[in-house]
């Protein structure tokens, strides 16, 4: 299968990519840092990405930002930031 891993430059994305490749899948690594570039917070970037990258069998998203802290220290704004990313 031809699979794109969005967020492939991160720790989780790299592990997912390695697992997919170990199972003989063709993997396209994508992120804000890698070409082909995609920024999931920018709808135009997403559109450009999928206009450029064709014939995919699957998309795995390991992308996004989150705020980490003990649960009782996270604010409503922290939760909203994480949900929006």
Secondary structure, DSSP 4 states (H G I P E B T S, - for coil): -EEEEETTTSHHHHHHHHHHHHTT-EEEEEBSSSSSB--TT-HHHHHHHHHHS-S-SEEEE-------S-GGG--HHHHHHHHH-
